[in-house]
């Protein structure tokens, strides 16, 4: 904008001031010779104008006077066009510099506004300069108007003919006046209307601030955590595989690519000051013997080291890692002193607990990087999580219950022990200096890598995460077969009841065992070697595991079961059975010793073949899944009150789940913190009851006062207190339900049946039907696992 344009939009300061300005435009040099006088006059007139109430009238007069001069201004603009182009580049540069200083300018502007009124009289000349900021006084004032340069940028045109040092000085002076220039620009937009100009200024300022905040937020406003979460969300976007066509029978995937497993870190020898003693004397162990010895030292505070089997197995395996000279010296485990090692491990453990926030964050980032590389695979073009990509480090085998192999050394797994399964041409590189045992391309299996562990000779696998397609399809198929059994179960039950009368003992035993699998949800059970834990199922029951009572606790034909089931968990149950079953059991037990098999003409192979003949795909586990899911459906239908609160509905769900857990013998030891947590919960309940009593008394008093005085304020207070009382009662109810739930489930593991035996569509349908948030039943991991069911099942679904 040229100087003439600035004059066009300069606010009127009375008739005299307007006349002076317009005359200055036409006369050029004469105006600048009397600049000091004119400026003083202009400013004083401007001050008078601010006090005048009839500014609208004056503004109209000023506009009329402007009309005659517009043609002269247009001519002047054409003359200055070439000069403007010449300095346009430099002006843009000044504009960029000015924008960088915008924040500082705003602060100075605010300070200037505060001081402006007080300094108006003393600094009239300076203020006058501010008002006509876009036409500053400079050496150009003495040059002809046509030869001056004009610019639309924020920098003043006199800089073009001034030394660099002086330009900087002028720039600093102009800094504080930047907001005044914006006023002139706003006035140009609003056609010289003061009222519109004020509103426009505020509007534009707010818009600029909003834009600035938005830009800041877009560039660096989002926190790193939020960005990471957003990336994870995009990374783990749900693949709705259940909406796609299934692969051909037996085919699990078309393409599979992964980076292989992560191996345990190499052993770091103990520091020199950590000593091992044998028979009271310090002894330096070889690296291999020290590593295995450290496994035992780390467990000195555990009950395992008090068991003879554990100690015997450990010492026998430890000697395999010793050198010849170490074997000759170390002959008795009781003479070994591992206390220095234990002290060192405890110190290291404390050191880990006391890590700084920065150290923990660094470790977390490192783990996330590892997961990013090894924790994902590409299957059929989709990114899927891997469940267990880390191979277990070496250590001592513990087992469950009184396992005969407890204490044996689990050796370190090396790449040479691992078989890789992937698509052709995508085999991951083994660690430097190693090679894989084998690379396969078998798309009929779901594992990514496998190896055989040395203690029990079991094959271990690296599989996909529970939320993956392969796992989800397997679950879906399992529950669909269980639903098919619902249509055939009555016929199967009629068949095995007829077989109780069979003349062939083999068929009788099979039918009674199937009755136990159906009615008690027992596992089939497999034959165990002598070096395996003594756990049994329906087919492997021994005479010692049951006792018969014709009458017990008012019930007839009672069978008492007492044996170790899976994971060495005791199964004890007193069950009244049908007379025909009771008589058959008496026959099976005749002339047998306690250690003899109850069903001596039956094994799991015979049972599973018979089940498959009854219905394709039927196994003992399908029976167990069917009974569990069917029990949940029946219990939910009978326990759920549609009119109850969400908290009460969740209690009903947990009770239904508990019935299933009892059926499947999903027990657990009472948690160590149970008593303390119940004590804390009871304190909360007592505190809440006290609060309710106080609120009830306060409510009664307010109600009486409102009734007595008829005061509106008292009625309002009474209403508020009533709402508060209702809220407190609701909170008490939730706490009491929570206490009941905890007490009932202290020895029951609800999670096992929920994740492995209950069709998730039952729970999803129940939630949708009863308006219970699914988050109250399934946590985030479980929702990911059962996403197919959440998407598939509606409120009308019935198992």
C-alpha positions in Angstrom: 0.0 0.0 0.0 1.4 3.4 -1.0 1.4 6.6 1.1 -1.6 7.9 -0.8 -3.6 4.7 0.1 -2.7 5.1 3.8 -4.0 8.7 3.7 -7.2 7.4 2.3 -7.8 5.3 5.4 -6.4 7.6 8.0 -9.2 8.4 10.6 -10.5 12.0 10.4 -9.2 14.4 13.1 -11.5 17.3 12.5 -12.0 19.5 9.3 -8.7 21.3 9.7 -6.7 18.0 10.0 -8.5 16.5 7.0 -7.8 19.5 4.9 -4.1 19.5 5.9 -3.7 15.9 4.9 -5.4 16.3 1.5 -3.4 19.5 0.8 -0.2 17.7 1.6 -1.0 15.0 -1.0 -1.4 17.6 -3.8 1.5 19.9 -2.9 4.2 17.3 -1.9 7.3 19.3 -0.9 5.4 22.2 0.7 3.6 19.9 3.1 6.8 18.3 4.3 8.5 21.6 5.0 5.9 22.3 7.7 5.7 18.7 8.9 6.4 19.5 12.6 3.7 22.1 12.9 1.2 20.0 10.9 1.9 16.9 13.1 1.3 18.8 16.3 -1.9 20.2 14.8 -3.0 16.9 13.5 -2.5 15.1 16.9 -4.3 17.8 18.9 -7.2 17.7 16.5 -7.2 13.9 16.7 -7.5 14.2 20.5 -10.4 16.6 20.2 -12.1 14.1 17.8 -11.9 11.3 20.3 -13.9 13.4 22.7 -16.5 14.4 20.2 -19.8 12.6 20.3 -20.8 13.4 16.8 -18.1 11.4 15.0 -20.5 9.9 12.5 -21.3 13.4 11.1 -17.6 14.3 10.8 -16.8 11.0 9.1 -19.4 11.7 6.5 -17.9 15.1 5.8 -14.5 13.6 5.5 -15.7 11.0 3.0 -17.2 13.8 0.8 -13.9 15.6 0.7 -12.2 12.4 -0.2 -14.2 11.9 -3.3 -12.6 14.7 -5.3 -9.1 13.4 -4.6 -9.5 9.8 -5.5 -8.5 10.4 -9.2 -5.2 12.0 -8.1 -4.5 9.1 -5.9 -5.1 6.6 -8.7 -2.7 8.5 -10.9 -0.1 8.5 -8.2 -0.5 4.7 -7.7 0.3 4.1 -11.4 3.4 6.2 -11.2 4.6 4.2 -8.1 3.9 0.8 -9.6 7.3 0.3 -11.1 9.0 1.4 -7.9 6.9 -1.0 -5.9 7.9 -4.0 -8.1 11.6 -3.1 -7.6 11.3 -3.3 -3.8 8.7 -6.0 -3.6 11.2 -8.8 -3.0 13.0 -7.0 -0.2 9.6 -6.0 1.3 8.6 -9.7 1.5 11.8 -10.5 3.3 11.0 -7.7 5.8 7.5 -9.2 6.2 8.9 -12.6 7.1 11.1 -11.1 9.7 8.2 -9.1 11.1 6.1 -12.3 11.4 8.8 -14.0 13.4 8.6 -11.2 15.9 4.8 -11.2 16.1 4.6 -12.6 19.6 6.9 -9.9 20.9 5.0 -7.3 19.0 1.7 -8.3 20.7 3.3 -7.9 24.1 4.7 -4.5 23.2 1.4 -3.5 21.7 -0.4 -4.3 25.0 2.1 -2.3 27.0 1.9 0.6 24.5 -1.9 0.7 24.9 -1.6 0.9 28.7 0.9 3.8 28.6 -0.7 5.6 25.6 -3.2 7.7 27.6 -0.6 8.9 30.2 2.0 9.8 27.6 -0.4 11.5 25.1 0.5 15.1 26.1 4.2 14.6 26.7 4.9 12.5 23.6 2.5 14.1 21.2 5.0 13.9 18.4 5.8 10.3 18.9 2.1 9.4 19.0 1.5 11.4 15.9 4.1 9.3 14.2 2.3 6.1 15.3 -1.0 7.3 13.8 0.5 7.8 10.4 2.9 4.9 10.7 2.4 3.8 7.1 3.8 7.2 6.0 6.9 7.6 8.3 9.2 10.6 8.2 12.5 9.9 6.5 15.0 11.2 4.0 12.4 10.5 1.3 10.4 13.4 2.6 12.7 15.8 0.7 12.4 13.9 -2.6 9.7 14.3 -5.2 6.6 12.2 -4.7 7.0 10.4 -8.0 10.5 9.1 -7.1 9.5 7.7 -3.7 9.0 3.9 -3.3 5.9 2.4 -1.8 5.3 -1.1 -0.5 2.4 -3.2 0.6 4.5 -5.1 3.1 5.0 -4.3 6.8 8.3 -2.5 6.3 8.5 1.3 5.5 9.6 2.4 2.1 12.2 4.9 3.3 14.5 1.9 4.1 15.3 1.7 0.4 17.4 4.9 0.4 18.8 4.6 3.9 22.0 3.0 5.3 21.6 -0.5 6.8 22.4 0.6 10.3 19.7 3.2 10.2 17.2 0.8 8.7 17.6 -1.5 11.7 17.0 1.5 14.0 13.8 2.4 12.2 12.7 -1.2 12.3 13.0 -1.2 16.1 11.0 2.0 16.3 8.3 0.6 14.1 8.0 -2.6 16.1 5.7 -1.1 18.7 3.6 0.4 16.0 2.8 -2.8 14.1 -0.7 -3.1 15.6 -1.5 0.4 14.3 -0.7 -0.8 10.8 -3.1 -3.6 11.2 -5.7 -1.0 12.2 -5.1 0.8 8.9 -5.5 -2.5 6.9 -8.6 -3.4 8.8 -10.0 0.0 8.1 -9.3 -0.5 4.4 -11.4 -3.7 4.4 -14.2 -2.1 6.4 -14.5 1.0 4.2 -13.4 3.6 6.8 -16.2 2.7 9.3 -14.9 3.0 12.8 -17.5 0.8 14.4 -17.0 -2.0 11.8 -13.3 -1.6 12.2 -13.4 -2.3 15.9 -15.5 -5.4 15.5 -13.3 -6.6 12.6 -10.1 -6.1 14.6 -11.4 -8.3 17.4 -12.7 -10.9 15.0 -9.5 -11.0 13.0 -7.4 -11.1 16.2 -9.4 -14.1 17.5 -9.1 -15.8 14.1 -5.3 -15.3 14.1 -4.9 -16.7 17.6 -7.1 -19.7 16.8 -5.1 -20.4 13.7 -1.8 -20.0 15.6 -3.0 -22.5 18.2 -4.2 -24.9 15.5 -0.9 -24.7 13.7 1.0 -25.3 16.9 -1.1 -28.3 17.8 -0.6 -29.8 14.3 3.1 -29.4 14.4 4.1 -30.2 17.9 1.0 -30.0 20.1 0.3 -33.7 20.3 2.2 -35.5 23.0 4.5 -38.4 22.0 2.4 -40.8 24.0 -0.8 -39.8 22.1 1.1 -40.2 18.8 2.3 -43.6 19.9 -1.2 -44.7 20.9 -2.5 -43.4 17.5 0.2 -45.3 15.7 -0.6 -48.5 17.7 -4.3 -48.1 16.9 -3.6 -47.8 13.2 -1.1 -50.7 13.5 -3.6 -53.0 15.2 -6.5 -52.2 13.1 -9.0 -55.1 13.2 -8.9 -57.5 10.3 -12.5 -58.8 9.9 -11.4 -62.2 8.7 -14.8 -63.8 9.6 -16.3 -61.8 6.7 -13.9 -63.3 4.2 -14.1 -66.7 2.5 -12.5 -69.6 4.3 -9.5 -71.4 3.0 -9.8 -74.9 1.5 -10.0 -77.7 4.1 -6.7 -78.2 5.9 -5.1 -74.9 4.6 -4.4 -72.5 7.3 -2.7 -69.7 5.3 -1.5 -68.7 1.8 1.5 -66.6 2.8 3.4 -66.3 6.1 6.4 -64.1 6.9 8.1 -63.4 10.2 11.5 -62.6 11.8 11.8 -65.8 13.9 12.1 -66.0 17.7 14.1 -63.9 20.1 16.6 -66.0 22.0 17.5 -65.6 25.7 20.5 -63.3 26.4 23.9 -64.9 27.0 24.9 -65.6 30.6 26.9 -62.8 32.3 29.4 -64.3 34.8 29.1 -63.1 38.4 31.4 -60.3 39.7 34.7 -61.4 41.4 33.5 -60.4 44.8 30.5 -62.8 44.7 31.9 -66.1 46.1 30.8 -69.7 46.1 31.9 -71.8 49.0 32.1 -75.6 49.3 32.6 -77.1 52.7 33.4 -73.6 54.0 36.1 -72.9 51.4 35.9 -70.4 48.5 35.9 -72.1 45.1 35.9 -70.6 41.6 33.4 -72.4 39.4 33.6 -72.7 35.6 31.2 -70.6 33.6 28.8 -73.4 32.8 28.8 -74.7 36.4 28.4 -71.2 37.8 25.4 -70.5 35.6 23.5 -73.6 36.6 24.5 -73.1 40.3 23.0 -69.6 40.1 19.7 -71.1 39.1 19.6 -72.9 42.4 20.9 -70.0 44.4 18.1 -67.8 43.1 15.5 -70.2 44.5 17.0 -70.6 48.1 14.0 -68.8 49.6 11.5 -71.0 47.8 9.8 -74.1 49.2 11.1 -76.2 46.2 14.6 -76.4 47.7 13.2 -78.2 50.8 11.9 -81.1 48.6 14.2 -84.1 48.2 13.1 -84.8 44.7 14.0 -81.3 43.6 17.4 -81.3 45.2 18.2 -84.8 43.9 17.3 -83.9 40.3 19.2 -80.6 40.4 22.4 -82.0 41.8 22.4 -84.9 39.3 21.9 -82.4 36.4 24.4 -79.9 37.8 27.2 -82.3 37.8 26.7 -82.7 34.0 27.9 -79.1 33.6 30.9 -79.4 35.9 34.5 -79.9 34.8 36.3 -83.1 35.8 38.1 -81.4 38.8 34.8 -79.8 40.0 33.1 -83.2 40.0 35.8 -84.6 42.2 35.5 -81.8 44.7 31.7 -81.2 44.8 30.1 -84.4 45.9 27.4 -83.3 48.4 24.9 -80.5 47.7 24.4 -79.9 51.5 28.1 -78.7 51.7 27.5 -76.0 49.0 27.1 -72.5 50.2 25.1 -70.2 47.7 24.3 -67.4 50.2 26.7 -64.9 48.6 25.0 -65.5 45.2 21.6 -65.1 46.8 22.6 -61.8 48.4 23.9 -60.6 45.0 20.6 -61.5 43.3 18.5 -59.8 45.9 20.6 -56.6 45.5 20.1 -56.8 41.7 16.4 -57.3 42.2 16.2 -54.2 44.5 18.2 -52.3 41.9 15.6 -53.1 39.3 12.8 -52.1 41.5 14.5 -48.7 42.2 15.1 -47.8 38.6 14.6 -44.1 37.8 11.7 -43.0 35.6 14.1 -42.3 32.8 15.6 -45.8 33.0 12.2 -47.5 33.0 11.1 -45.4 30.0 14.3 -46.3 28.1 13.8 -50.0 28.9 10.2 -49.7 27.8 11.2 -48.1 24.5 13.7 -50.9 23.9 11.1 -53.6 24.5 8.7 -51.8 22.2 11.3 -51.8 19.5 11.9 -55.5 20.0 8.1 -56.1 19.7 8.0 -54.0 16.6 10.5 -56.2 14.9 9.8 -59.7 16.2 6.3 -59.4 17.7 4.4 -59.2 14.3 4.1 -61.4 11.3 2.5 -60.9 7.8 -0.1 -63.6 7.2 -2.2 -63.5 3.9 -1.1 -59.9 3.5 -2.4 -58.8 7.0 -0.2 -57.8 10.0 -1.0 -60.0 13.0 0.4 -60.1 16.5 2.6 -63.1 17.6 1.8 -64.5 21.0 5.1 -65.7 22.4 8.0 -64.7 20.3 10.6 -65.0 23.1 12.2 -68.4 23.8 12.2 -69.3 27.5 15.6 -68.8 29.1 17.4 -71.7 30.8 16.6 -72.5 34.4 15.3 -75.3 36.7 12.1 -77.2 35.9 9.4 -76.8 38.6 6.3 -78.6 37.3 3.0 -78.6 39.1 2.2 -80.5 42.2 4.8 -83.1 43.1 6.2 -83.5 39.6 8.8 -86.3 39.5 11.1 -84.2 37.3 11.2 -81.0 39.4 14.7 -79.6 39.8 16.0 -80.8 36.4 17.9 -78.3 34.3 16.1 -76.7 31.3 18.9 -76.3 28.8 19.4 -73.1 26.7 17.6 -73.3 23.4 19.9 -72.5 20.4 19.0 -71.7 16.8 20.3 -75.1 15.8 17.3 -76.6 17.9 14.6 -74.5 16.1 12.5 -75.4 13.1 11.2 -72.4 11.2 7.8 -72.4 9.3 7.1 -69.7 6.7 6.4 -69.1 3.0 9.0 -70.0 0.5 11.7 -67.3 0.1 10.9 -65.5 3.3 12.9 -67.5 5.9 14.3 -65.1 8.6 18.0 -64.9 9.1 19.4 -66.8 12.1 21.6 -65.0 14.6 25.2 -64.4 13.5 27.3 -67.6 13.5 24.3 -69.9 13.8 21.8 -71.7 11.5 18.3 -73.1 11.8 17.7 -76.8 12.4 15.3 -76.8 9.5 13.1 -74.4 7.4 9.6 -75.7 6.4 6.8 -74.3 4.3 3.8 -76.2 5.7 0.6 -74.2 5.4 -1.5 -76.9 7.1 -0.1 -76.0 10.5 -0.5 -72.8 12.5 2.9 -72.5 14.3 5.7 -70.2 13.2 8.6 -72.0 14.9 9.1 -75.1 17.1 11.7 -76.9 19.2 11.8 -79.8 21.6 12.5 -79.0 25.3 14.9 -81.4 27.0 13.1 -82.1 30.3 9.8 -83.8 29.2 10.6 -84.1 25.5 7.6 -81.9 24.7 7.5 -79.9 21.5 7.2 -76.1 22.1 5.7 -73.7 19.6 5.7 -70.1 18.7 2.1 -69.3 17.7 0.0 -66.3 16.8 -1.7 -64.1 19.3 -5.1 -65.1 20.6 -6.7 -62.3 18.6 -5.3 -63.6 15.3 -7.3 -65.2 12.5 -5.8 -68.7 13.1 -6.8 -68.7 16.8 -10.2 -67.1 16.1 -11.1 -69.6 13.4 -10.2 -72.5 15.7 -12.3 -71.1 18.6 -15.2 -70.4 16.2 -15.1 -74.0 14.9 -14.9 -75.4 18.4 -18.0 -73.6 19.6 -19.9 -74.5 16.4 -19.2 -78.2 16.9 -20.4 -77.8 20.5 -23.6 -76.2 19.2 -24.1 -79.1 16.8 -23.8 -81.5 19.8 -26.9 -79.8 21.3 -29.0 -81.2 18.6 -27.6 -84.7 19.0 -27.0 -85.0 22.8 -30.3 -86.5 23.7 -29.8 -89.3 21.2 -26.3 -89.9 22.4 -27.5 -90.0 26.0 -30.2 -92.6 25.1 -27.5 -94.7 23.5 -25.1 -94.8 26.4 -27.9 -95.5 28.9 -28.9 -98.6 26.8 -25.2 -99.6 26.8 -25.2 -99.8 30.6 -27.1 -103.1 30.2 -24.8 -104.5 27.5 -23.5 -108.1 28.0 -20.1 -107.0 26.8 -18.0 -105.5 29.7 -16.0 -103.3 27.3 -19.2 -101.5 26.1 -20.5 -101.2 29.7 -17.3 -99.5 30.9 -17.3 -97.2 27.9 -20.9 -96.1 28.5 -20.3 -95.4 32.2 -17.1 -93.4 31.5 -19.1 -91.4 28.9 -21.8 -90.8 31.5 -19.1 -89.2 33.7 -17.7 -87.1 30.9 -21.2 -85.8 30.1 -22.6 -85.3 33.6 -19.4 -84.2 35.4 -17.6 -82.6 32.5 -14.5 -84.8 33.3 -11.6 -84.8 30.9 -10.9 -88.1 29.0 -7.5 -88.6 30.7 -4.4 -90.0 29.2 -2.1 -92.8 30.3 1.0 -91.4 32.1 4.6 -92.6 32.2 6.2 -93.2 35.6 8.3 -90.0 35.3 5.1 -87.9 34.7 2.8 -86.3 37.3 0.1 -88.7 38.5 -3.0 -87.0 37.1 -6.0 -88.8 35.8 -9.3 -88.4 33.8 -12.4 -90.4 33.2 -10.8 -93.2 31.2 -7.7 -93.5 33.6 -9.5 -93.6 36.9 -8.2 -96.2 39.4 -10.2 -98.1 42.1 -8.6 -95.9 44.8 -10.0 -92.8 43.2 -13.7 -93.5 44.0 -15.7 -94.8 46.9 -19.3 -96.1 46.8 -22.0 -95.2 49.3 -25.5 -96.6 49.0 -26.6 -93.8 51.2 -24.8 -90.6 52.3 -26.1 -87.3 53.6 -29.7 -88.3 52.8 -28.8 -89.2 49.2 -28.8 -92.6 47.7 -26.2 -94.2 45.4 -23.5 -91.7 46.0 -20.1 -91.9 44.4 -17.3 -89.9 46.0 -14.5 -88.9 43.6 -11.1 -87.9 45.0 -8.1 -87.7 42.6 -5.6 -85.3 41.0 -6.8 -83.8 37.7 -5.0 -81.6 35.2 -2.2 -79.5 36.6 -2.3 -81.7 39.8 -5.4 -79.9 41.0 -7.5 -82.1 43.4 -10.9 -83.1 42.2 -13.3 -84.0 45.1 -17.0 -84.4 44.4 -19.8 -86.3 46.0 -22.3 -87.2 43.3 -25.5 -89.2 43.5 -25.8 -91.4 40.3 -28.4 -93.6 38.7 -28.8 -97.1 40.2 -27.6 -98.9 37.0 -24.4 -96.8 37.1 -23.9 -97.6 40.8 -24.3 -101.3 40.2 -21.9 -101.3 37.2 -19.3 -99.6 39.3 -19.6 -102.3 42.0 -19.0 -104.9 39.3 -16.0 -103.0 37.9 -14.4 -102.9 41.3 -14.8 -106.5 42.2 -11.6 -108.4 42.9 -9.4 -105.4 42.1 -6.7 -103.7 44.2 -6.7 -99.9 44.9 -4.0 -99.3 42.2 -5.9 -101.2 39.5 -7.7 -99.4 36.6 -11.4 -98.9 37.2 -12.1 -99.2 33.4 -9.5 -101.9 32.6 -10.9 -102.5 29.1 -10.9 -98.8 28.1 -8.5 -96.1 27.0 -8.8 -92.6 25.5 -8.2 -93.9 21.9 -11.2 -96.3 22.2 -13.3 -93.5 23.7 -12.5 -90.9 21.1 -13.1 -93.3 18.2 -16.5 -94.1 19.7 -17.3 -90.4 20.1 -16.4 -89.6 16.5 -18.7 -92.5 15.4 -21.5 -90.9 17.3 -20.9 -87.4 15.7 -18.2 -86.3 13.4 -15.7 -84.1 15.3 -17.0 -85.1 18.7 -14.4 -85.5 21.5 -14.4 -85.4 25.3 -13.4 -81.8 25.1 -16.3 -80.9 22.9 -18.6 -82.5 25.5 -17.0 -80.4 28.2 -17.3 -77.2 26.0 -21.0 -78.0 25.3 -21.9 -78.6 29.0 -20.0 -75.5 30.1 -21.7 -73.2 27.4 -25.1 -74.8 27.9 -24.9 -74.3 31.7 -23.9 -70.6 31.3 -26.9 -70.1 28.9 -29.4 -71.7 31.4 -27.9 -70.0 34.4 -28.1 -66.5 32.7 -31.7 -67.1 31.7 -32.7 -68.0 35.2 -30.6 -65.5 37.3 -30.9 -62.3 35.2 -33.5 -59.8 36.2 -34.1 -57.4 33.3 -35.2 -54.6 35.8 -32.1 -54.9 38.0 -29.2 -52.5 37.9 -26.0 -53.1 35.9 -24.1 -54.0 39.1 -26.7 -56.6 40.0 -26.7 -58.0 36.5 -22.9 -58.4 36.6 -23.2 -60.3 39.9 -25.8 -62.6 38.2 -23.3 -63.1 35.3 -20.5 -64.0 37.7 -22.7 -66.4 39.6 -23.6 -68.1 36.3 -19.9 -68.2 35.4 -19.1 -69.7 38.9 -21.6 -72.5 38.3 -19.6 -73.4 35.1 -16.3 -73.1 36.9 -17.5 -75.5 39.6 -18.7 -78.0 37.0 -15.3 -77.9 35.2 -13.4 -78.0 38.6 -11.6 -74.7 37.9 -10.3 -74.1 41.4 -7.6 -71.8 42.8 -5.9 -71.2 46.1 -7.3 -68.4 48.2 -5.2 -65.3 47.2 -2.7 -64.2 49.9 -4.1 -60.7 49.8 -7.8 -61.8 50.1 -8.2 -61.2 53.8 -6.6 -57.8 53.7 -8.6 -56.7 50.6 -11.9 -57.9 52.2 -11.0 -56.0 55.4 -10.5 -52.8 53.4 -13.7 -53.4 51.5 -15.6 -53.9 54.8 -14.2 -50.6 56.1 -15.5 -48.8 53.0 -18.9 -50.4 53.5 -19.1 -49.3 57.2 -18.0 -45.7 56.3 -20.7 -45.6 53.6 -23.4 -46.8 56.1 -22.4 -44.1 58.5 -22.7 -41.5 55.8 -26.1 -42.8 54.9 -27.3 -42.5 58.5 -26.1 -38.9 58.6 -27.7 -38.1 55.3 -31.0 -39.7 56.3 -31.1 -37.6 59.6 -30.2 -34.4 57.7 -32.9 -35.1 55.1 -35.6 -35.6 57.8 -34.6 -32.3 59.4 -34.8 -30.4 56.1 -38.1 -32.0 55.2 -39.6 -31.0 58.6 -38.3 -27.5 58.2 -39.7 -27.2 54.7 -43.1 -28.5 55.8 -43.1 -26.2 58.9 -42.0 -23.0 57.2 -43.0 -23.6 53.6 -39.7 -22.0 52.5 -38.8 -22.6 48.9 -35.1 -22.7 49.9 -35.7 -25.4 52.4 -37.6 -27.4 49.9 -34.8 -27.1 47.4 -32.2 -28.1 50.1 -34.4 -31.1 51.0 -34.6 -32.2 47.4 -30.8 -32.0 47.0 -30.3 -34.0 50.2 -32.7 -36.7 48.9 -30.7 -37.1 45.7 -27.5 -37.3 47.7 -29.0 -40.0 49.9 -30.1 -42.1 46.9 -26.6 -41.8 45.4 -25.1 -43.0 48.7 -27.4 -46.0 48.9 -26.5 -46.9 45.3 -22.8 -46.8 46.2 -23.4 -49.0 49.3 -25.3 -51.5 47.2 -22.3 -51.7 44.7 -19.8 -52.2 47.6 -22.0 -55.0 49.2 -22.4 -56.7 45.8 -18.6 -56.5 45.3 -18.0 -58.1 48.7 -20.5 -60.9 48.0 -18.9 -61.5 44.6 -15.4 -61.7 46.1 -16.4 -64.0 48.9 -18.2 -66.4 46.6 -15.3 -66.6 44.1 -12.3 -66.7 46.4 -11.6 -70.3 45.6 -13.0 -70.4 42.1 -11.1 -69.4 38.9 -13.7 -67.8 36.6 -11.2 -66.8 33.9 -10.4 -70.3 32.6 -13.9 -71.3 31.7 -14.7 -67.8 30.3 -11.7 -67.9 27.9 -11.7 -71.6 26.9 -15.1 -73.3 27.4 -17.8 -70.6 27.2 -19.0 -69.6 23.7 -18.3 -65.8 23.8 -21.4 -65.1 21.7 -23.5 -66.1 24.8 -21.9 -63.3 26.8 -22.0 -60.8 24.0 -25.7 -61.4 23.3 -26.5 -61.2 27.1 -24.7 -57.8 27.3 -26.5 -56.4 24.3 -29.9 -57.7 25.5 -29.5 -56.4 29.0 -27.7 -53.1 28.2 -24.5 -54.2 30.1 -21.3 -52.7 28.7 -19.1 -55.5 27.2 -16.1 -53.9 28.9 -17.7 -55.1 32.2 -17.4 -58.7 31.2 -14.3 -58.8 28.9 -11.1 -56.8 29.3 -9.2 -55.3 26.4 -7.2 -58.5 25.6 -10.3 -60.6 25.8 -12.3 -58.2 23.6 -9.5 -58.5 21.0 -9.6 -62.3 21.3 -13.4 -62.4 20.8 -13.8 -59.6 18.3 -15.4 -62.0 15.9 -18.1 -62.9 18.4 -18.7 -59.2 19.3 -19.2 -58.3 15.7 -21.2 -61.4 14.9 -23.7 -62.0 17.8 -26.8 -60.0 18.3 -29.1 -59.8 21.4 -31.2 -62.6 20.0 -28.3 -65.2 19.9 -29.0 -68.4 21.9 -26.4 -71.2 22.3 
